[in-house]
């Protein structure tokens, strides 16, 4: 749901991002002549850019005892208010500013995990999470991110650690060039977390849905935007609170070179997202028993809030581009705005009204680019466009799969030949067929029927294309696909293996999963 590093810091406008998993971004703008030239050419007025820079400038604050404190995200000069309305062209230019040449493409990986007490298997409390964050900060030199007097995350260069609503612990990785670097980053993070957590009697679980505990057992993190979301979710779907408090994902964030390249990757990513969901399906338990799904996490998204989720069939329209995505995003109901160090509840309201200065809670105020960026992070489709593309279909899992997910998508989308082969393969797939796959895969995985065969047979071809793409990259990265290749070869998803263990070795108890999938 968020990203510290976009897939690479944008070459067009030299922004570095330190974004929390919650979706807020803090921008550190390089103040140089070249930046202002490029921004001017992209259609942003200097006044708008100045406002954006002031509002989003990362302000590393004072030292307070044990480490550097970073202002809460989004931090900021609350007094700075947009006086010149944004236009739709500004919003389009913002997305387009992510375009960068192939040599500057990067890989941004993020993953979430459940923390629990090793002795009781009970979810970590916020107080335990705060102690863990402080311990990591002190021992490994991370900067704290605060909201009020509460520590809600950590930042170190272009990585961040942040908290999901129920305390799910997320690493949002730096923009990296190779999968070797990505996997090394994951390993380093897990080492640091484990070094501190084990001393506290805490472990971390790599799975897509909380297997044992009810929602009432999950702690609530002290983050203002989550309170707004928690109140709004039951109004628009039956499973939104489960999404917030009981799911974990792994996702990869990838760059594009142009609008045309974005469109190609967006379409390929949407068409193949159900295959990724099947391969990485890893959430078969709810409250101690099998739940009838292989990916409960994916199923939950089907009834969270249909105004902001799904397969986005309009991406396959001939007219699709940055402008059409902006039109879609403008029609997604808002959650909040951030003013005077507080979140203002705007749930269900219109960003179009905001752009006209008619947002009821703050009449006469216009949105900044920071407001637009925050709004984009409250949209949750299977593939999400910001200044990069996010592949959002996979369940959280053990560390090898945290490396395999980016390998799968990099092999398919960062190699021109494989990408074209994917587009050729899926060219005659209808949006109805893709929606059917998205609906059925959470239950039946690779055994989902597709045309005259099973999804497993399509997945075999797709994994072959991913492997070929990685080989052509020339970084010796194909080994990261071994986990994926084995799942597709056998047709048995990780979730099905867990259910088999539940009915045999585990004696119909889910408790052993906390050891089986312990990081």
C-alpha positions, 0 to 999 in steps of 0.5 A: 500500500505504500513505498519508501522508494519509488522504483527509482528516484525520478530523473525528470524532477530529482525528487527523493522519497521517504514514504511510510507504508501508510502511504504518506510521502515526504519529498526532498527536492534537489534545489538546483537550476536543472530541477527548476528547468525540468519542472517548468518544462513539465507544466508546473508553475514555479509557485506550485512547485515552491508550495510543494517543496515547502510542504513536502520538504523532509525536515530531519529534526532535532536529536532527542536523546537516542536518535534523530527525529523525523517530523511525522509524515506528512510533516510540514509547514502547515501554514503553507496553503495553495493559493493558486488552484491546481489544474488537471494538467498539473496532475497529469504532469505529476504522473508523467514526471515519473518517466525515465530512461531505461538505464535509470529504471530501478526496483523498489520492493516492500513487504509486510509481516506480522509480529507476535509474542513467541510464548503466546503467539499473541499479536504485538502491542503498540508498546512492544512495537514502539520498543522494537522501533526504538531498539532498531533505531539505537542499534542500527542508526535509523531515524525515528518518524513521529506522529505527535509523541508516538514513534510510528516508523523509521527511516534510513537513507532511502529505506523506511520501516512503517506500520500498517493499521494493525501493527503489520511491520513493513520494510519499504526498500530503496530503489535498487538496480538488481535483484541481488541488491534487493534480496540483500536488502531484505536479508539485512532488514530481517537480520536487524529486526530479528536481532532486536526482536528475539531479545524481546521474545518477539517473532515475525510471521510471513503469511498473507492473512492473520491465521489465528486471531480475531480482529478484536485481538489486533492492536490499533496503531496510533496513526490519524489517517487509520482512524478515518479509514476505520470509521469509513470502511464499514460504510463501503464494504464488508471486509475493509477492516480485515484488509486493514488489520489482518492482511500482509502483502509483498509488492514490487514497484517498477519504472516506465520510460514514457506514457506508451511504456507505462500503458504496456506495463500497466496492461501486462501487469493487470492481465497477469496479476491473477497469476501472481496471486495464484503463485504466491497464494499464502493465506488459507487460515482464519481464526484457527481454521482453513477458510476455504480460500488459498488467498484470503487476502486477495478475496478480502480486496473484492469487498473492501471498497469497489470505488478504489479497488479492482482490475481497472478495465478502462486501462485496456481502452484505446484512449487510456493514458495518464489523463484517463488515470487522473480522471479515474483518480479524481472520481475516487472518494477522498479519505482525508486532508492533512492540515495543522498537524492533524488529519481532517476527515473528508471520507467520501468527499470529492477531490474535484470539489477540493480542486474547486475550493469547495471541500466542505471541511476546509472551504476556500482551500485548494489542494497542493501536490502533496494532497494529490500524492496522498490521494493517489495512495488511497487508491488500491487497484491490483496495479496502481499508478503513481510516478511508477507502477505497483504490482499489488496482487501477492500475499506476504510470505517467507523470505525466499518469496520476498525475493521471488516476487520482484524477480517475477515482475522484473523478468516480465516487464523490464525486458522488451522481448518478454513484455511484448510476448506477454502482450501478444499472449494476452491480446485477445483476453477479454476484460470479462475473462480477466475479471473472472480469473481475479474472482476465482483465483483466490479460491482455486489458485493455479487450478482455476479453469481458463479457456481449454485448460488450467491457469497452471498451463498459462503460468508455466509459459509466463514463468518461462518468459520471466526467466528469459527476461532475467537471463537477457538482463545479464545479472545472473538473477534467474535463481530468484525464480526457483521458488516460483518455478517449483510452485508452477511445476507442481501446480501446488500453491504455498497455501495448499501445502499449509492446508495439507500440513494442517490436516496431517502433521499439525493435527488440525492446529494452526499454531505450528504455522508460526514456526513454519513461516517464522522469519 
